[in-house]
Amino acid sequence: MTALRALRLDLGSLVMAALGVLAAGLAVWATVDPGAVDWGTVSFVLVAALVGLGVTAYGVRARAATELSLIAALAALATASRVVFASLPNVKPVTFVVLISGVALGSGPGFMVGATSALVSNLFFGQGPWTPWQMLAWGAVGAAGGLIGRRGRLPRRWELVAAGCLLALAFDWFVTLWMFLAYTARTWPALLALYAQGLPFDLAHVAATGLFAGLFGVQAVTIVARFRVRTRVTFVGLEDTP
């Protein structure tokens, strides 16, 4: 099992190295000859490489099965919440769930909850070139949550509300960039027009995330942190006895 795991890590490292080299080459090409570059493809490769780097960095160390199970459960909860609220335009509890996951579990697990939630929920909403952007954006939300709750700190309610609102807006603005790079002339007026057009939906996302954080944030972090403590396993060696 150890040899098999090492082989998987080596293959993953080779794939990530290849993606990194390709991304770097595309970035150089874009700098040398911007007019000849397909910015949709370039941005897709760069973002996919960053997502892969984050996943690979998390998988370098051996992780307990209990931690992985908790990540899977939270990602399933985030996916279900997105499906349930699909009829409300851009009301996404996913951002709230990912944020409290990062606060309670740390930046690494928070990133994995966010990236997994985007990938799995898009099985219902449709996969496309936007998926890596959403994976990276929600992964960054989880990682930011880990910074807020570092060393087991329990943030106050207003901190969770403020962080949720800012991260929800940052998520929407970041994902909008793929439309800007892939489908516009890449000018400032085009970017501002996209942001202005999506502003009502962005505000709905911000308001919903702030509301969830204000009503349930502290309690949710406490519950997830409690599950983390209860599922943590410590192996203790027994001394030899005659």
C-alpha positions in Angstrom: 0.0 0.0 0.0 2.8 2.4 0.8 4.5 1.7 -2.6 1.2 2.2 -4.4 0.5 5.5 -2.6 4.0 6.7 -3.4 3.4 5.8 -7.1 0.2 7.7 -7.1 1.9 10.7 -5.6 4.7 10.5 -8.2 2.3 10.3 -11.0 0.3 13.2 -9.6 3.5 15.2 -9.2 4.5 14.5 -12.9 1.0 15.6 -14.1 1.2 18.8 -12.0 4.7 19.5 -13.3 3.5 19.0 -16.9 0.6 21.4 -16.3 2.9 23.9 -14.6 5.3 23.9 -17.6 2.4 24.2 -20.0 0.9 27.1 -18.0 4.2 28.8 -17.9 4.7 28.4 -21.6 1.3 29.8 -22.3 1.9 32.8 -20.0 5.2 33.5 -21.9 3.4 33.2 -25.2 0.6 35.6 -24.0 3.3 38.1 -23.1 5.2 37.9 -26.3 2.3 37.8 -28.7 -1.0 38.8 -26.9 -3.0 39.0 -30.1 -2.4 35.4 -31.1 -3.4 33.9 -27.8 -6.7 32.2 -27.0 -7.2 33.8 -23.6 -10.0 31.4 -22.7 -7.7 28.4 -23.2 -4.8 30.1 -21.5 -6.8 31.1 -18.4 -8.4 27.6 -18.2 -5.0 25.9 -18.1 -3.6 28.4 -15.6 -6.6 28.0 -13.2 -6.7 24.2 -13.6 -3.0 24.1 -12.8 -3.6 26.1 -9.6 -6.5 23.9 -8.6 -4.4 20.8 -9.2 -1.5 22.3 -7.2 -3.8 22.9 -4.2 -5.2 19.4 -4.3 -1.7 17.9 -4.7 -0.4 20.0 -1.8 -3.2 18.7 0.4 -2.5 15.1 -0.6 1.2 15.2 0.0 0.8 14.2 3.7 -1.1 11.1 4.8 -4.6 12.1 5.9 -6.8 10.3 8.4 -9.9 8.6 7.0 -12.0 10.4 9.5 -10.8 13.8 8.2 -11.5 12.8 4.6 -15.0 11.5 5.6 -15.8 14.9 7.2 -14.6 16.7 4.1 -16.8 14.5 2.0 -19.8 15.0 4.2 -19.4 18.8 4.2 -19.0 18.8 0.4 -22.1 16.8 0.1 -24.0 19.2 2.3 -22.7 22.2 0.2 -23.8 20.4 -3.0 -27.2 19.6 -1.6 -27.7 23.2 -0.4 -26.9 24.5 -3.9 -29.4 22.1 -5.4 -32.1 23.0 -2.9 -31.8 26.7 -3.5 -31.4 26.5 -7.2 -34.7 28.2 -7.9 -33.5 31.4 -6.1 -31.2 33.3 -8.4 -27.6 33.2 -7.1 -28.6 32.4 -3.5 -25.7 30.0 -2.8 -25.4 28.5 0.7 -22.3 26.8 -0.7 -20.1 29.8 0.2 -21.3 29.8 3.8 -20.8 26.0 4.2 -17.3 26.2 2.7 -16.4 29.2 4.9 -17.4 27.5 8.1 -15.6 24.3 7.0 -12.4 26.2 6.7 -12.9 28.0 10.0 -13.5 24.7 11.8 -11.1 22.4 10.0 -8.3 24.6 8.7 -7.2 25.9 5.3 -6.3 22.6 3.7 -9.6 20.8 4.4 -11.5 24.0 3.7 -9.9 24.2 0.3 -10.8 20.6 -0.4 -14.4 21.2 0.7 -14.7 24.2 -1.7 -13.1 22.5 -4.7 -15.0 19.3 -4.3 -18.3 21.1 -3.8 -17.9 23.0 -7.1 -16.9 19.9 -9.0 -19.7 17.6 -7.7 -22.5 20.3 -7.7 -21.7 21.0 -11.4 -22.8 17.5 -12.2 -26.3 18.8 -11.6 -25.8 22.3 -13.0 -23.4 21.5 -15.9 -19.7 21.2 -16.3 -17.7 23.6 -18.4 -14.7 25.8 -18.6 -16.1 27.7 -15.6 -15.8 24.7 -13.3 -12.0 25.1 -12.5 -12.7 28.8 -11.8 -15.4 27.9 -9.4 -13.3 25.1 -7.8 -10.4 27.6 -7.3 -12.7 30.4 -6.0 -14.6 28.2 -3.5 -11.3 26.5 -2.5 -9.9 30.0 -1.8 -13.0 30.7 0.4 -12.3 27.6 2.4 -8.6 28.5 2.7 -9.5 32.0 3.9 -11.8 30.5 6.5 -8.9 28.5 7.8 -6.9 31.7 8.3 -9.8 33.2 10.2 -10.1 30.3 12.5 -6.4 29.5 12.8 -5.2 27.8 16.1 -8.8 26.9 17.0 -10.0 30.4 17.3 -13.8 30.9 17.2 -14.6 34.1 15.3 -17.4 36.4 16.5 -20.6 36.6 14.6 -19.9 39.9 13.0 -16.5 38.6 11.7 -18.2 35.6 10.0 -20.8 38.0 8.5 -18.2 40.4 7.2 -16.0 37.6 5.9 -18.9 35.8 4.2 -20.1 39.0 2.4 -16.6 39.9 1.2 -15.8 36.3 0.0 -19.1 35.9 -1.7 -18.5 39.1 -3.7 -14.9 38.1 -4.4 -16.2 34.7 -5.6 -18.6 36.2 -8.1 -16.1 38.8 -9.4 -13.4 36.2 -9.8 -15.6 33.7 -11.8 -16.8 36.6 -14.0 -13.2 36.9 -15.2 -13.5 33.7 -17.3 -16.3 35.3 -19.3 -14.3 38.4 -19.7 -11.2 36.6 -20.9 -13.1 34.1 -23.1 -16.0 36.1 -24.7 -15.1 39.8 -24.8 -12.6 42.1 -26.4 -10.8 42.3 -23.0 -11.2 46.0 -22.5 -12.0 47.9 -19.3 -15.5 49.0 -20.5 -16.3 45.3 -21.2 -15.2 44.2 -17.7 -17.2 47.0 -16.1 -20.2 46.1 -18.1 -20.0 42.5 -17.0 -19.7 43.5 -13.4 -22.6 46.0 -13.7 -24.8 43.4 -15.4 -24.2 40.8 -12.7 -24.4 43.2 -9.8 -28.0 42.3 -8.7 -27.0 38.6 -8.7 -23.8 39.4 -6.8 -25.8 41.3 -4.1 -28.2 38.4 -3.7 -25.2 36.1 -3.1 -23.7 38.5 -0.7 -26.9 39.0 1.2 -27.7 35.3 1.4 -24.2 34.4 2.7 -24.3 37.2 5.2 -27.7 36.1 6.4 -26.6 32.5 6.8 -23.4 33.5 8.6 -25.3 35.8 11.0 -28.0 33.2 11.8 -26.0 30.0 11.9 -22.3 30.8 11.6 -21.1 30.5 15.2 -23.2 27.4 15.9 -22.2 25.8 12.6 -18.5 26.3 13.3 -18.9 24.9 16.9 -20.7 21.8 15.6 -18.1 21.0 12.9 -15.2 21.6 15.3 -16.9 19.3 17.8 -17.2 16.6 15.1 -13.5 17.1 14.2 -12.5 16.6 17.8 -14.7 13.5 18.3 -13.4 11.8 15.1 -9.8 12.5 15.8 -7.9 9.3 16.6 -4.6 9.0 18.5 -2.6 5.8 18.4 -0.7 5.1 21.7 1.9 2.4 21.8 1.6 -0.2 24.7 4.7 -0.8 26.7 6.0 -4.4 26.8 4.9 -6.2 29.9 6.4 -9.4 31.3 
